[in-house]
Amino acid sequence: MGHPMFTYDTELGEAIFAYCRERLTMDPVPLDYGSLQDVAVNGLEGLISQEGHDPESILKFFKEQLATAVVSIDSPRFLAFIPNAPTKSSLLFDMVVACSGLNGTSWLESAGVVVAENQALEYLASRIGLPEGAGGCFVSGGSIGNLSALTVGRDVGRSRHPDLAPHTLRFAISGDAHSSVGSALHVLGIEPLLIEPDDHRLTLENLRAALAADPHPETVIGVVATCGTTNAGIVDDLEGLGSFCRENNLWFHVDGAYGGAAMFSTSEKERVAGLRHADSFIVDPHKWLYAPLDCAALIYRDPRLARAVHTQKAGYLDILHETHDEEFDWNPSDFAIHLSRRARGLPFWFSLVTEGIGNYESAVQTSIDAAHRAAARIEELDHVEMVRPVSLSVVLFRRKGWTAEQYNEWSYQLLRDQVAFVTPTKWEGETIARFAFLHPDTTDEMVEEILASMRD
């Protein structure tokens, strides 16, 4: 008889499976109420105890008192921030990953995980036009992906410029770059060359002008571009910036956490063709590639450079690197700022290989088409107007005459009424409304209901 903590409880198992079946078969997934639902703080009192509690009663408490206080990010009515809409197959396989206790740290421990994850990474790399041999690993999100990639870019830049003081080296970034890029440079002790973009889009002309005006352009070792800004879906001049970096031996990193998925779009793929120039690139399958949280793909043109920077050295880790065979010594821990990691790329891999590329292309394009139909409808109405043209699947619009307080109250009321989760944003100092389309089941009728709620 084993330890009671490690003995399978049949009744609890059936209760958990029943909960998961109920959740997986919800059609559509309800929004729930987030912070608008009173959180049962008093109900938590005493739950952590010496003796423990009946697990089925705790599951019931979670379902009735805690889960309803979380907005369901995978609802087709979730149009705020950047949603998450995992396929049912990816959710089911995430359960397999959890139940199997899979480790995704090293080739020695996890060869079966690594070959499958690498297949997905290699497909993404080939889809954007990177050469054979490109690869990397799956990390928890775009912030860690950006930090890990820029760490490699920094060290490569230092090796290329041994004549320059390390603290003087810089990356050129847009004023509209994601906040995680600035945070990463701060952590790395690297100053940005902050470039004012052209209508929020970083272009080659912007970069050339900034370098020409800068007293020390030789200290710029790389450029960070964005493929789909979070707030507006804007794609930087990837082709121009990438070509310039190739010609001038600069590290070219592309943050495609959200918009990189446009590689699957029939209408937008040419806009992202410049991704082929990237030295490092991130895209989050847990955003627009329909995988569960937390899953970001970090890909390098030359993974050997990343391995040289990120491989951790310790006596107990030596065995992980004894083969020194780049084909069969592929440790995900060697390519980012992490060591132990779950097999977070497997649910995406399973969904991609079971659903097929065609379904991914269709789902991504469906979101883009929905955004354009929403914009067309906004143009027809008198009480709302577009702020700027649609970019990828993001729609920025305003309710004429509204204050920030009115937008906020409207947003909360939509959630109270379970119509939608739509949060306002700031654009050039003004509070406006924003749709982020991602779930292919978000209908025109849902959009119409939201727009109608803004009449009063």
C-alpha positions, 0 to 999 in steps of 0.5 A: 500500500503506497502513500495515501497522497499517491493513491488514485481516488476513483471517486475523485477521478470521476468527479474531475472527469465529469467536471472536465466533460461538462466544461469541454462540451459547453457550447458556447463557453459562458463568459462568467463574471470575473471580479464582478462576482463576489469571491468567496474569501471567507470560504477559503478560511481554514481550507489549508489544514493539518488533516485536509478536506474532502476533495469532492467538496473542495471541487464543488467549492471551486466550481461554484465559488471560484470559477465563476469569478474568472472571465472565460478567456476562451469564450467567443464573447471575449473580445478584450486584450488578446483572447485565448481560444484553445481547440478542444483537441489541445485542451484534451491533450493538455490533460494528457500532458498533466496526467502523464507527469511529462518533463520537457527539460532535456533530451535525456529525460524527454526525447519523446517530448522534444522530437514532437515539440521540435516538429512544431517549431520546425514547421513554424520556422519553415512557414516563415521562410527561415532556413533548415536548422532553425529551431528553439523551444517553447517558453511560458509567454512572449515576455520570457521569449523576448528576454531570452532572444534579446539576451542572445542578441546582446551577447552576439553584439558584444562579440561582434564589437569587442572594441566597444564598452558593453554597457554602451551597446543598444537595440533600436526599438519602436515607441510602440514596441510591447512593454516586455521589450523595454523591460527585457532591455532594462533587465539586460542593462541595455539602453534602447535607441527609441524611434518614433514610428510613422503612424505607429509603424516602424519603417526602414526610413524611421530607422535610417533617420534615427541612425543618421541623427544619432551621435553613436550609431555604431553602438546599435547592435540590433533592431526589434520589430513588431509583427502585430502590435497588441493594441492595434495589430500594426505590422512594422516594415519587416521586409525593409528592417530585416533586409537592412539588418542582414546587410549591416550585420545587426541582430533582427528580433521580431516580436510576433507574439500575437500577429505572427500567427498571420503566417496562416492567413491568406490575405495577410501572409505577404505583410509578414513575409519579412519574418524570413529575415529574423535572427530570433522570432516569437509567436504565442500559440496560446494567442492566435494559434489556438493552444492552451496557456502557457505556450510561446514559440521561441525560434532562432535562425541559428540555435547554436548561438542561443545554446552557447548563451543559455546552456546552464553549467552544473555538475549534476547537469553535465550528463545532459551535454555529454553527447555533444551531438547537435542533432540528438543533444537538443535540450529545450533548457539550452535555448531560453532563460529556464531550466525545468519546464513542462511539455507546454508545446505538446498540446499545440503540436497535437492540435496542429497534427490532428486538426490540420493546417487547413483548419488553422488557415481557415480559423485565422482568416475567419478572425480577420474577415470578422474584423473587417465586417465589424469595421464595415458595420461601424462605418454604417452606424451614426453613433460610432466611428472607426479610429483607424483602419483594421489591422490584422484582427484588431478594430479600434473605434469610438462612441461619439461623445463618450467620456472615459467613465462612460466607456468603463461603465459600458464595459462593466455592464456588458460583462454584468449582462454576459453580452461580451467582455470588451474593455476600452483602451487608450489611443493617442491619449483618448479613451476608445473602444477596441475589438480583438477578434480571435475566436472563429465562433465570434458571430456578426450577431454578437458584434451587432449586440455590442454596438447596439448597447452603445446607442444610449 
